[in-house]
Amino acid sequence: MAKCGIITLTESTINTENFDLLADADGMGNPYLIFETGISRSALVSGFSSSNIPDLATVVRIKSNAACTNYIDISIVAVTPTPTPTPLPLALSIDSTGYPNYATACGFGVDVNPVYLEVGYSLPIPPAHLYTNSIGTIPFIGNSTD
């Protein structure tokens, strides 16, 4: 198994090119093992994506194989993704008393039961499903007056 990450080089001199990427495979700083080879400077400056970073690695070494053979070590920083909010179902009112609309039912003090429309639909027409709970796990089963 391996980690995935984007490795970005923010500075490099003109004599650096053809990079190897190494990592401290044991998380202790040695030995440094190559996990990517022949990476261009432009690829690293724009952000090089790798899915070969060793699981235990804590440092990535970016080493040039050109006239200048210097390297730079960068620490691996874990990034926690921001979760995408889950949309809630649209709440609708069902009048099981036979009144022709919500306003008439409310005018007579009738408590209308809320139901929830399946996420992704704006109208309660098939194949949309209705639910009795707001998280959409209990199906609404109507009767002849619903």
Backbone as CSV, one residue per row, in Angstrom:
resi,resn,N_x,N_y,N_z,CA_x,CA_y,CA_z,C_x,C_y,C_z
1,MET,0.847,-1.173,0.000,0.000,0.000,0.000,0.888,1.230,0.000
2,ALA,0.378,2.338,-0.500,1.147,3.577,-0.549,0.225,4.761,-0.329
3,LYS,0.826,5.870,0.098,0.097,7.123,0.264,-0.001,7.828,-1.073
4,CYS,-0.990,8.687,-1.187,-1.119,9.556,-2.347,-0.836,10.970,-1.888
5,GLY,-0.267,11.772,-2.780,-0.005,13.151,-2.416,0.402,13.977,-3.615
6,ILE,0.392,15.285,-3.428,0.856,16.225,-4.442,2.119,16.859,-3.907
7,ILE,3.197,16.721,-4.650,4.495,17.237,-4.242,4.781,18.460,-5.092
8,THR,5.000,19.598,-4.423,5.196,20.862,-5.124,6.531,21.468,-4.724
9,LEU,7.310,21.807,-5.718,8.593,22.472,-5.524,8.357,23.953,-5.806
10,THR,8.573,24.806,-4.792,8.282,26.229,-4.966,9.479,27.014,-5.481
11,GLU,10.693,26.499,-5.316,11.886,27.179,-5.807,12.861,26.151,-6.367
12,SER,13.496,26.500,-7.472,14.568,25.664,-7.988,15.439,26.515,-8.901
13,THR,16.714,26.204,-8.957,17.625,26.970,-9.800,17.584,26.425,-11.218
14,ILE,18.174,27.157,-12.149,18.135,26.739,-13.545,18.962,25.492,-13.816
15,ASN,19.875,25.138,-12.910,20.710,23.952,-13.113,20.120,22.688,-12.490
16,THR,18.838,22.735,-12.144,18.198,21.552,-11.577,17.161,21.027,-12.557
17,GLU,17.159,19.742,-12.765,16.233,19.104,-13.703,16.310,17.607,-13.467
18,ASN,15.367,16.860,-14.046,15.367,15.404,-13.957,15.476,14.940,-12.505
19,PHE,14.396,15.135,-11.774,14.396,14.862,-10.342,14.004,13.426,-10.026
20,ASP,14.569,12.931,-8.935,14.121,11.692,-8.317,13.419,12.075,-7.021
21,LEU,12.405,11.323,-6.666,11.721,11.523,-5.395,12.022,10.327,-4.516
22,LEU,12.509,10.616,-3.323,12.859,9.581,-2.368,12.064,9.805,-1.089
23,ALA,11.946,8.798,-0.277,11.244,8.935,0.998,11.936,8.103,2.051
24,ASP,11.809,8.564,3.291,12.300,7.767,4.422,11.275,6.667,4.662
25,ALA,11.475,5.571,4.020,10.478,4.495,3.967,10.087,3.940,5.332
26,ASP,10.945,4.112,6.342,10.627,3.574,7.658,10.104,4.637,8.613
27,GLY,10.006,5.896,8.149,9.542,6.969,9.008,10.588,7.448,9.998
28,MET,11.814,6.927,9.915,12.882,7.276,10.849,14.008,8.062,10.189
29,GLY,13.895,8.383,8.930,14.923,9.168,8.267,15.892,8.358,7.430
30,ASN,15.854,7.070,7.539,16.717,6.249,6.684,16.148,4.846,6.604
31,PRO,16.412,4.120,5.587,17.085,4.592,4.382,16.112,5.375,3.501
32,TYR,16.657,6.254,2.676,15.840,6.959,1.696,15.739,6.085,0.454
33,LEU,14.515,5.785,0.050,14.279,4.928,-1.110,13.595,5.719,-2.209
34,ILE,14.012,5.476,-3.451,13.408,6.160,-4.600,12.014,5.584,-4.859
35,PHE,11.031,6.484,-5.016,9.692,6.016,-5.368,9.187,6.631,-6.672
36,GLU,9.851,7.661,-7.200,9.539,8.240,-8.508,10.858,8.682,-9.136
37,THR,10.988,8.542,-10.461,12.216,8.962,-11.141,11.899,9.774,-12.393
38,GLY,12.911,10.593,-12.798,12.810,11.339,-14.049,11.707,12.382,-14.090
39,ILE,11.424,13.029,-12.965,10.363,14.034,-12.894,10.934,15.378,-13.344
40,SER,10.240,16.070,-14.226,10.713,17.366,-14.726,10.501,18.465,-13.681
41,ARG,11.295,19.532,-13.805,11.150,20.677,-12.906,9.759,21.298,-13.066
42,SER,9.287,21.439,-14.305,7.979,22.049,-14.532,6.861,21.227,-13.882
43,ALA,6.984,19.904,-13.897,5.965,19.054,-13.253,5.956,19.264,-11.743
44,LEU,7.132,19.414,-11.155,7.203,19.634,-9.707,6.736,21.033,-9.319
45,VAL,7.041,22.028,-10.131,6.617,23.395,-9.824,5.097,23.520,-9.920
46,SER,4.481,22.817,-10.862,3.022,22.887,-10.996,2.298,21.947,-10.038
47,GLY,3.016,21.062,-9.369,2.418,20.128,-8.408,2.350,18.735,-8.999
48,PHE,3.283,17.871,-8.602,3.368,16.515,-9.137,2.573,15.571,-8.255
49,SER,1.644,14.841,-8.844,0.805,13.894,-8.111,1.456,12.515,-8.126
50,SER,1.576,11.930,-6.945,2.151,10.584,-6.838,1.276,9.723,-5.943
51,SER,1.113,8.482,-6.335,0.391,7.522,-5.493,1.343,6.430,-5.016
52,ASN,2.651,6.742,-5.025,3.669,5.752,-4.650,4.433,6.101,-3.387
53,ILE,3.994,7.084,-2.623,4.713,7.483,-1.411,4.562,6.362,-0.382
54,PRO,5.693,5.863,0.158,5.601,4.762,1.137,4.731,5.127,2.342
55,ASP,3.972,4.168,2.837,3.024,4.396,3.932,3.651,5.021,5.173
56,LEU,4.835,4.568,5.561,5.444,5.053,6.797,6.275,6.316,6.615
57,ALA,6.388,6.799,5.405,7.232,7.965,5.135,6.733,9.208,5.864
58,THR,7.692,9.989,6.383,7.387,11.268,7.010,8.083,12.412,6.281
59,VAL,9.056,12.070,5.417,9.824,13.064,4.672,9.959,12.611,3.226
60,VAL,9.798,13.569,2.303,10.065,13.309,0.891,11.290,14.126,0.514
61,ARG,12.231,13.489,-0.135,13.440,14.163,-0.612,13.312,14.364,-2.112
62,ILE,13.467,15.611,-2.560,13.442,15.951,-3.980,14.889,16.180,-4.383
63,LYS,15.420,15.307,-5.249,16.838,15.347,-5.610,17.002,15.524,-7.111
64,SER,17.796,16.524,-7.483,18.057,16.788,-8.891,19.167,15.867,-9.404
65,ASN,19.035,15.420,-10.645,20.054,14.579,-11.276,20.780,15.337,-12.384
66,ALA,20.679,16.680,-12.399,21.328,17.493,-13.432,22.698,17.934,-12.924
67,ALA,23.223,19.046,-13.484,24.531,19.553,-13.088,24.584,19.823,-11.588
68,CYS,23.527,20.344,-11.059,23.417,20.556,-9.616,22.694,19.345,-9.036
69,THR,23.347,18.639,-8.136,22.754,17.410,-7.586,22.257,17.601,-6.155
70,ASN,21.962,18.830,-5.794,21.448,19.092,-4.446,20.063,18.490,-4.275
71,TYR,19.626,18.462,-3.051,18.283,17.961,-2.754,17.673,18.816,-1.665
72,ILE,16.381,18.676,-1.528,15.647,19.330,-0.449,14.712,18.297,0.160
73,ASP,14.623,18.328,1.483,13.713,17.437,2.195,12.472,18.224,2.598
74,ILE,11.314,17.641,2.372,10.067,18.270,2.800,9.286,17.290,3.666
75,SER,8.680,17.833,4.701,7.873,16.995,5.591,6.524,16.731,4.956
76,ILE,6.017,15.556,5.189,4.687,15.203,4.696,3.669,15.786,5.660
77,VAL,2.740,16.540,5.102,1.687,17.157,5.893,0.370,16.515,5.482
78,ALA,-0.286,15.913,6.452,-1.589,15.296,6.165,-2.646,16.384,6.080
79,VAL,-3.485,16.292,5.085,-4.569,17.250,4.889,-5.888,16.499,5.040
80,THR,-6.723,17.018,5.920,-8.040,16.422,6.104,-9.004,17.089,5.138
81,PRO,-9.637,16.306,4.270,-10.555,16.925,3.308,-11.773,17.519,3.998
82,THR,-12.268,18.599,3.439,-13.489,19.225,3.940,-14.679,18.430,3.415
83,PRO,-15.509,17.930,4.320,-16.649,17.134,3.850,-17.652,17.991,3.086
84,THR,-18.247,17.389,2.092,-19.305,18.046,1.329,-20.609,17.840,2.079
85,PRO,-21.328,18.935,2.380,-22.574,18.755,3.119,-23.586,17.931,2.321
86,THR,-24.289,17.082,3.028,-25.323,16.258,2.406,-26.620,17.055,2.367
87,PRO,-27.195,17.193,1.179,-28.456,17.956,1.118,-29.565,17.209,1.841
88,LEU,-30.463,17.980,2.437,-31.609,17.385,3.128,-32.785,17.283,2.166
89,PRO,-33.651,16.300,2.398,-34.838,16.182,1.545,-35.746,17.399,1.716
90,LEU,-36.479,17.725,0.680,-37.430,18.823,0.692,-38.659,18.409,1.498
91,ALA,-39.047,19.257,2.476,-40.214,18.949,3.309,-41.494,19.346,2.588
92,LEU,-42.478,18.462,2.607,-43.801,18.702,2.025,-44.841,18.427,3.104
93,SER,-46.047,18.889,2.890,-47.131,18.607,3.836,-48.170,17.747,3.157
94,ILE,-48.616,16.741,3.871,-49.660,15.844,3.368,-50.885,16.022,4.257
95,ASP,-52.021,16.290,3.653,-53.283,16.424,4.365,-54.078,15.141,4.160
96,SER,-54.177,14.342,5.208,-54.892,13.069,5.072,-56.377,13.224,5.416
97,THR,-56.856,14.455,5.595,-58.256,14.666,5.966,-59.149,14.921,4.767
98,GLY,-58.605,15.144,3.595,-59.416,15.363,2.420,-59.624,16.820,2.069
99,TYR,-59.022,17.753,2.823,-59.120,19.164,2.442,-58.405,19.368,1.118
100,PRO,-58.878,20.307,0.285,-58.304,20.443,-1.053,-56.895,21.016,-1.084
101,ASN,-56.471,21.735,-0.033,-55.113,22.280,-0.039,-54.660,22.573,1.385
102,TYR,-53.383,22.890,1.502,-52.761,23.132,2.801,-53.415,24.306,3.531
103,ALA,-53.673,25.401,2.798,-54.251,26.599,3.417,-55.625,26.308,4.017
104,THR,-56.465,25.563,3.323,-57.795,25.221,3.819,-57.678,24.340,5.063
105,ALA,-56.784,23.362,5.020,-56.597,22.469,6.171,-56.132,23.258,7.383
106,CYS,-55.176,24.154,7.189,-54.679,24.958,8.299,-55.760,25.884,8.838
107,GLY,-56.594,26.411,7.938,-57.684,27.296,8.342,-58.663,26.613,9.283
108,PHE,-58.817,25.311,9.171,-59.704,24.553,10.047,-58.942,23.908,11.205
109,GLY,-57.668,24.285,11.356,-56.875,23.791,12.479,-56.412,22.358,12.340
110,VAL,-56.379,21.850,11.121,-55.944,20.475,10.907,-54.420,20.410,10.923
111,ASP,-53.904,19.472,11.667,-52.449,19.272,11.707,-52.054,18.420,10.499
112,VAL,-51.310,19.015,9.601,-50.879,18.260,8.424,-49.536,17.607,8.728
113,ASN,-49.405,16.383,8.302,-48.192,15.613,8.587,-47.099,15.934,7.574
114,PRO,-45.886,16.236,8.061,-44.822,16.493,7.094,-44.317,15.186,6.482
115,VAL,-43.978,15.250,5.218,-43.270,14.173,4.547,-42.097,14.813,3.833
116,TYR,-41.132,14.012,3.439,-39.905,14.539,2.869,-39.665,13.903,1.509
117,LEU,-39.376,14.772,0.552,-39.146,14.346,-0.820,-37.701,13.886,-0.972
118,GLU,-37.525,12.836,-1.725,-36.190,12.287,-1.986,-35.239,13.376,-2.483
119,VAL,-34.012,13.355,-1.965,-32.996,14.331,-2.361,-32.789,14.269,-3.873
120,GLY,-32.695,15.443,-4.490,-32.474,15.518,-5.927,-33.748,15.793,-6.714
121,TYR,-34.903,15.757,-6.061,-36.173,16.019,-6.733,-36.789,17.300,-6.178
122,SER,-37.478,18.048,-7.030,-38.148,19.258,-6.572,-39.669,19.115,-6.632
123,LEU,-40.160,18.060,-7.269,-41.596,17.781,-7.345,-41.853,16.320,-6.989
124,PRO,-42.942,16.039,-6.301,-43.228,14.648,-5.905,-43.866,13.826,-7.020
125,ILE,-43.135,13.646,-8.096,-43.631,12.827,-9.204,-42.670,11.656,-9.404
126,PRO,-43.202,10.497,-9.807,-42.348,9.324,-9.981,-41.177,9.616,-10.917
127,PRO,-40.012,9.077,-10.625,-39.718,8.033,-9.647,-39.314,8.550,-8.273
128,ALA,-39.587,9.815,-7.936,-39.244,10.353,-6.620,-39.957,9.575,-5.521
129,HIS,-39.303,9.451,-4.384,-39.880,8.752,-3.238,-40.135,9.744,-2.119
130,LEU,-41.142,9.472,-1.296,-41.453,10.273,-0.123,-41.077,9.488,1.123
131,TYR,-40.651,10.224,2.175,-40.228,9.599,3.426,-40.911,10.299,4.594
132,THR,-41.097,9.575,5.703,-41.710,10.170,6.884,-40.681,10.806,7.815
133,ASN,-39.395,10.577,7.576,-38.360,11.215,8.394,-37.443,12.062,7.502
134,SER,-36.811,13.065,8.114,-36.033,14.031,7.340,-34.733,13.477,6.771
135,ILE,-34.288,12.315,7.221,-33.052,11.748,6.664,-33.321,10.739,5.554
136,GLY,-34.586,10.538,5.240,-34.953,9.715,4.095,-34.703,8.235,4.251
137,THR,-35.008,7.696,5.441,-34.810,6.254,5.637,-36.114,5.491,5.877
138,ILE,-37.205,6.212,6.225,-38.485,5.536,6.472,-39.457,5.936,5.366
139,PRO,-39.789,5.016,4.473,-40.679,5.351,3.350,-42.061,5.769,3.828
140,PHE,-42.638,6.744,3.140,-44.006,7.154,3.396,-44.926,6.230,2.613
141,ILE,-45.911,5.668,3.308,-46.910,4.824,2.656,-48.253,5.506,2.847
142,GLY,-48.777,6.054,1.786,-50.019,6.803,1.855,-51.249,5.909,1.768
143,ASN,-52.391,6.542,1.787,-53.637,5.809,1.585,-54.435,6.520,0.498
144,SER,-55.661,6.176,0.319,-56.437,6.734,-0.786,-56.697,8.227,-0.663
145,THR,-56.597,8.795,0.550,-56.850,10.234,0.722,-55.561,11.045,0.772
146,ASP,-54.417,10.405,0.721,-53.130,11.126,0.813,-52.649,11.567,-0.546
